[in-house]
Amino acid sequence: MLELNQEKTELIVLSPKCQQKMALQLKVDARTIETVPAIKNLGIYFNSSLNVEKQVNAIV
């Protein structure tokens, strides 16, 4: 059975900037996963508004 790794599991919501103020949570079993402003997947940073600012800052 698959089990979540609490240290590695992140939740990001892709939405227009005007809707990013909402705090969302995802409950899986007894664990709650909070939204984060940016995630790293396959070596590339993604943020909720899909701009590349964090990726550029990480490279430079």
C-alpha positions in Angstrom: 0.0 0.0 0.0 1.3 3.5 -0.8 2.0 5.8 2.0 2.6 9.6 2.0 6.0 10.9 2.9 5.0 13.9 5.1 8.4 15.6 4.5 8.2 15.4 0.7 4.4 15.8 0.0 3.4 19.3 -1.1 0.2 20.8 -2.5 0.1 23.6 -5.0 -3.0 25.2 -6.5 -2.6 26.8 -9.9 -5.0 29.8 -10.1 -5.2 33.5 -11.1 -3.4 35.8 -8.7 -6.6 37.3 -7.4 -7.7 33.8 -6.0 -4.3 32.8 -4.4 -5.2 34.3 -1.0 -7.4 31.4 -0.2 -5.9 28.9 2.3 -6.6 25.3 1.2 -5.9 22.0 2.9 -6.1 18.4 1.7 -6.8 15.7 4.3 -5.5 12.2 3.6 -6.3 9.8 6.4 -5.2 11.6 9.5 -2.7 13.9 7.7 -3.3 17.4 6.6 -1.4 18.8 3.6 -1.2 22.6 3.4 -0.7 24.6 0.2 2.7 26.0 -0.6 3.6 29.0 -2.8 6.2 27.0 -4.9 7.3 23.5 -5.4 10.2 21.8 -7.1 9.5 18.8 -9.4 12.1 17.2 -11.7 14.5 20.0 -10.9 12.2 22.8 -12.0 10.5 25.3 -9.7 6.8 25.9 -10.2 4.8 28.5 -8.4 1.1 29.0 -8.1 0.9 31.8 -10.8 3.2 29.9 -13.2 5.8 32.6 -13.6 9.5 31.7 -13.7 10.8 34.1 -11.1 11.8 31.4 -8.6 13.4 29.2 -11.3 15.5 32.1 -12.6 16.6 33.0 -9.0 17.6 29.4 -8.4 19.7 29.3 -11.5 21.3 32.7 -11.2 
